[in-house]
Amino acid sequence: MSFTLKQSALTVSNSVFDKRSSITCRSLFLPCLNLQNNPKRTLLSLSKPLYISSFQSFNEKSVILCKAYEADKSPSPAAAEAKSEAAKSVKIGIYFATWWALNVVFNIYNKKVLNAYPYPWLTSTLSLACGSLMMLVSWATKIAEPPKINLEFWKALFPVAVAHTIGHVAATVSMSKVAVSFTHIIKSGEPAFSVIVSRFLLGERFPPAVYLSLVPIIGGCGLAALTELNFNMTGFMGAMISNLAFVFRNIFSKKGMKGKSVSGMNYYACLSMLSLLIL
């Protein structure tokens, strides 16, 4: 791969080479280039490597369209964009996997605490207090960048925090009465609550496929409730209230926090602190 353009030469990505002309080839990975009959058309030097990004032949005109970029330049925008999208998908996947794993650990230890100390309201308060303290320390030590917020931000966050507080406490109450697995089976019905609330309160419409996808979710939750050996109405209602509260939290967050430039971590930290004050 030894052909490149001089700085003042014709752009390679728009060059067209005639297959009928006398040809010189330096690599199997490059198209044959005309160096004899039309020197003004190619203006090639042998100083920098050239990489092919696309190669297309037009039989009716007997020409080849060659798109390429130099070794010291970035790949084509399309290739860079595809690479960026792939990296973004992997990053989101890692976030989901980490969230799921930590959520499992949190629920198991939460249940152990509630078995030894069955006071869900106080347990919820201490949980929020620990999270808030960790974020305050992170801000003070510059591990995390403190958010730039004002009174308007806290006003918009307040209804979100109220819904978050209700959902958090209700889920903890549920876990104190029934098995962790049962609580989270019921909480997996949150998508159904989200669609129903959005449809009747916000007037949003969804495709039929969305409504059909709710059938196995609702059916699975109902079957789990009917077959649960240690069924407890308080635990069941706690999980249901938690579902509804978190749906309203998402709605309030979407409506009230639009345009607020706060990162996800700092947003959740402020939400936890305000919930702690409410409790």
C-alpha positions as MATLAB code, in Angstrom:
seq = 'MSFTLKQSALTVSNSVFDKRSSITCRSLFLPCLNLQNNPKRTLLSLSKPLYISSFQSFNEKSVILCKAYEADKSPSPAAAEAKSEAAKSVKIGIYFATWWALNVVFNIYNKKVLNAYPYPWLTSTLSLACGSLMMLVSWATKIAEPPKINLEFWKALFPVAVAHTIGHVAATVSMSKVAVSFTHIIKSGEPAFSVIVSRFLLGERFPPAVYLSLVPIIGGCGLAALTELNFNMTGFMGAMISNLAFVFRNIFSKKGMKGKSVSGMNYYACLSMLSLLIL';
ca = [
       0.000    0.000    0.000;
       2.401    2.607   -1.222;
       0.425    5.187   -3.215;
      -0.797    8.467   -1.718;
      -1.788   11.873   -2.964;
       0.355   14.951   -2.667;
      -1.184   17.729   -0.585;
      -2.270   19.627   -3.712;
      -3.392   16.563   -5.615;
      -6.874   15.506   -6.637;
      -8.839   13.907   -3.752;
      -8.552   10.128   -3.958;
     -12.077    9.537   -2.669;
     -13.389   11.201   -5.847;
     -10.853    9.827   -8.335;
     -11.827    7.685  -11.323;
      -9.253    5.480  -12.997;
      -9.500    4.113  -16.560;
      -8.896    0.391  -16.854;
      -7.899    0.637  -20.557;
      -4.852    2.832  -19.924;
      -1.341    1.589  -19.275;
      -1.204    0.461  -15.644;
       1.272    0.385  -12.769;
       0.468   -1.702   -9.634;
       2.391   -1.733   -6.341;
       0.089   -3.854   -4.148;
      -2.584   -6.515   -4.451;
      -4.688   -4.499   -2.027;
      -4.764   -1.370   -4.225;
      -6.492   -0.798   -7.526;
      -4.264   -0.461  -10.567;
      -3.449    3.214  -11.108;
      -2.649    5.070  -14.332;
       0.766    6.694  -13.955;
       1.816    7.156  -17.618;
      -0.866    8.529  -19.895;
      -2.463   11.073  -17.590;
      -0.070   12.360  -14.910;
      -2.082   15.520  -14.293;
      -5.113   13.441  -13.444;
      -3.519   11.354  -10.703;
      -0.610   13.406   -9.282;
       0.515   10.493   -7.112;
       3.578   10.301   -4.873;
       5.065    7.308   -3.093;
       5.489    8.916    0.327;
       2.505    7.753    2.421;
       0.476    4.509    2.613;
      -3.014    4.559    1.111;
      -5.896    2.463    2.440;
      -8.958    1.598    0.404;
     -12.341    2.332    2.000;
     -14.519    1.265   -0.974;
     -14.025   -0.060   -4.525;
     -16.655   -0.044   -7.275;
     -16.517   -0.992  -10.979;
     -18.726    0.458  -13.727;
     -18.760   -2.034  -16.589;
     -20.656    0.119  -19.057;
     -18.016    2.869  -18.827;
     -15.088    0.549  -18.133;
     -13.961    2.660  -15.180;
     -13.212    2.050  -11.529;
     -14.313    4.351   -8.688;
     -11.876    4.176   -5.801;
     -12.495    5.762   -2.371;
      -9.572    5.794    0.044;
      -7.926    7.610    2.934;
      -4.283    8.180    3.854;
      -2.623    6.243    6.674;
      -2.161    9.333    8.801;
      -5.834   10.311    8.512;
      -8.976    8.960   10.124;
     -11.207    6.380    8.394;
     -14.285    7.432    6.486;
     -17.039    9.164    8.527;
     -19.420    6.238    7.978;
     -16.923    3.735    9.408;
     -16.153    6.014   12.365;
     -19.860    6.481   13.070;
     -20.507    2.722   12.928;
     -17.634    2.126   15.331;
     -18.979    4.807   17.682;
     -22.470    3.262   17.676;
     -21.030   -0.193   18.409;
     -18.986    1.186   21.318;
     -22.072    2.973   22.667;
     -24.118   -0.254   22.542;
     -21.409   -2.156   24.412;
     -21.212    0.598   27.029;
     -24.978    0.549   27.610;
     -24.880   -3.252   27.862;
     -22.195   -3.034   30.542;
     -24.320   -0.493   32.447;
     -27.327   -2.825   32.362;
     -25.291   -5.844   33.495;
     -23.673   -3.879   36.339;
     -27.014   -2.451   37.472;
     -28.614   -5.909   37.450;
     -25.750   -7.529   39.397;
     -25.627   -4.801   42.044;
     -29.424   -4.845   42.335;
     -29.318   -8.571   43.115;
     -26.696   -8.009   45.831;
     -28.645   -5.062   47.268;
     -31.895   -7.032   47.497;
     -30.258  -10.041   49.159;
     -28.557   -7.933   51.818;
     -31.667   -5.807   52.276;
     -33.635   -8.973   53.039;
     -30.967  -10.104   55.533;
     -31.161   -6.761   57.317;
     -34.972   -6.906   57.432;
     -34.900  -10.452   58.800;
     -32.641   -9.320   61.649;
     -34.236   -5.903   62.130;
     -37.818   -5.806   60.779;
     -38.311   -2.036   60.540;
     -38.706   -1.209   56.844;
     -39.263    2.546   57.272;
     -36.051    3.003   59.261;
     -34.178    0.634   56.936;
     -35.274    2.715   53.943;
     -34.155    5.916   55.695;
     -30.727    4.521   56.579;
     -30.280    3.243   53.032;
     -30.910    6.708   51.584;
     -28.705    8.281   54.282;
     -25.752    6.045   53.379;
     -26.117    6.779   49.670;
     -26.394   10.516   50.325;
     -23.330   10.494   52.602;
     -21.239    8.667   49.990;
     -22.143   11.237   47.324;
     -21.397   14.172   49.651;
     -17.954   12.687   50.349;
     -17.433   12.151   46.588;
     -18.287   15.785   45.891;
     -16.089   17.058   48.742;
     -13.074   15.008   47.606;
     -13.673   15.827   43.899;
     -14.118   12.151   43.002;
     -17.348   13.297   41.343;
     -17.981   16.773   39.960;
     -20.606   18.584   42.093;
     -23.726   19.621   40.151;
     -24.584   23.250   39.466;
     -28.156   23.490   40.740;
     -30.499   26.172   42.018;
     -33.837   26.535   43.793;
     -35.789   25.916   40.576;
     -34.050   22.550   40.227;
     -35.157   21.458   43.711;
     -38.720   22.601   43.033;
     -38.854   20.511   39.860;
     -37.268   17.569   41.685;
     -39.677   17.592   44.653;
     -42.618   15.654   43.074;
     -40.099   13.174   41.654;
     -38.646   12.704   45.141;
     -42.092   12.190   46.700;
     -42.881    9.401   44.229;
     -39.388    7.937   44.702;
     -39.817    7.935   48.476;
     -43.177    6.144   48.330;
     -41.854    3.560   45.873;
     -38.676    2.944   47.874;
     -40.467    2.477   51.196;
     -43.239    0.349   49.665;
     -40.695   -2.003   48.080;
     -38.845   -2.347   51.387;
     -42.123   -3.077   53.206;
     -42.913   -5.727   50.612;
     -39.518   -7.392   51.024;
     -39.971   -7.449   54.797;
     -43.185   -9.496   54.429;
     -42.505  -11.886   51.532;
     -39.586  -13.459   49.679;
     -37.358  -11.186   47.634;
     -38.126  -13.214   44.514;
     -41.881  -12.722   44.954;
     -41.500   -8.956   45.435;
     -39.518   -8.611   42.238;
     -41.836  -10.819   40.237;
     -44.655   -8.440   41.144;
     -42.423   -5.425   40.490;
     -41.678   -6.773   37.016;
     -45.220   -5.682   36.161;
     -44.062   -2.054   36.195;
     -44.105   -1.812   32.346;
     -47.824   -2.599   32.417;
     -48.426    0.181   34.946;
     -46.345    2.549   32.846;
     -48.380    1.902   29.684;
     -51.741    2.124   31.471;
     -50.906    5.357   33.311;
     -49.389    6.947   30.195;
     -52.437    5.964   28.146;
     -55.167    7.249   30.461;
     -53.442   10.162   32.217;
     -51.095   11.473   29.535;
     -53.078   10.423   26.471;
     -50.133    8.610   24.878;
     -50.961    5.906   22.351;
     -48.879    2.788   21.738;
     -48.748    0.248   18.891;
     -50.792   -2.964   19.293;
     -47.566   -4.944   19.723;
     -46.857   -3.033   22.958;
     -50.242   -3.951   24.442;
     -49.822   -7.591   23.383;
     -46.413   -7.735   25.047;
     -48.075   -6.877   28.367;
     -50.192  -10.048   28.331;
     -47.401  -12.458   29.362;
     -46.095   -9.927   31.904;
     -49.470   -9.553   33.641;
     -50.195  -13.274   33.289;
     -46.840  -14.195   34.825;
     -47.321  -11.831   37.766;
     -50.818  -13.189   38.387;
     -49.637  -16.795   38.227;
     -46.780  -16.069   40.635;
     -49.180  -14.427   43.097;
     -51.603  -17.372   42.970;
     -48.919  -20.025   43.452;
     -46.794  -18.222   46.070;
     -46.647  -20.411   49.189;
     -45.826  -17.547   51.547;
     -48.322  -15.096   50.088;
     -48.878  -11.992   52.193;
     -51.318   -9.246   51.243;
     -49.159   -6.511   52.787;
     -46.147   -7.692   50.789;
     -48.223   -7.941   47.621;
     -49.725   -4.461   48.019;
     -46.307   -2.990   48.863;
     -44.911   -4.244   45.554;
     -47.950   -2.955   43.644;
     -47.741    0.499   45.279;
     -44.026    0.559   44.510;
     -44.798   -0.135   40.842;
     -47.291    2.702   40.633;
     -45.061    5.144   42.533;
     -42.064    4.491   40.294;
     -44.205    5.004   37.192;
     -45.231    8.440   38.483;
     -41.614    9.127   39.392;
     -40.629    8.517   35.776;
     -43.480   10.682   34.474;
     -42.667   13.580   36.838;
     -38.990   13.254   35.987;
     -39.675   13.343   32.250;
     -41.953   16.380   32.486;
     -40.296   18.445   35.218;
     -36.606   17.787   34.657;
     -36.551   18.415   30.905;
     -33.748   20.806   30.036;
     -31.965   20.456   33.393;
     -28.277   19.812   32.698;
     -27.409   17.436   35.548;
     -25.599   14.139   35.042;
     -27.361   10.869   35.810;
     -25.286   10.111   38.914;
     -25.682   13.595   40.387;
     -29.383   13.590   39.553;
     -29.918   10.356   41.487;
     -27.784   11.667   44.365;
     -29.930   14.805   44.671;
     -33.046   12.647   44.417;
     -31.826   10.427   47.276;
     -31.008   13.436   49.469;
     -34.411   15.013   48.954;
     -36.109   11.662   49.620;
     -34.108   11.347   52.810;
     -35.391   14.737   53.983;
     -38.972   13.688   53.180;
     -38.596   10.480   55.204;
];
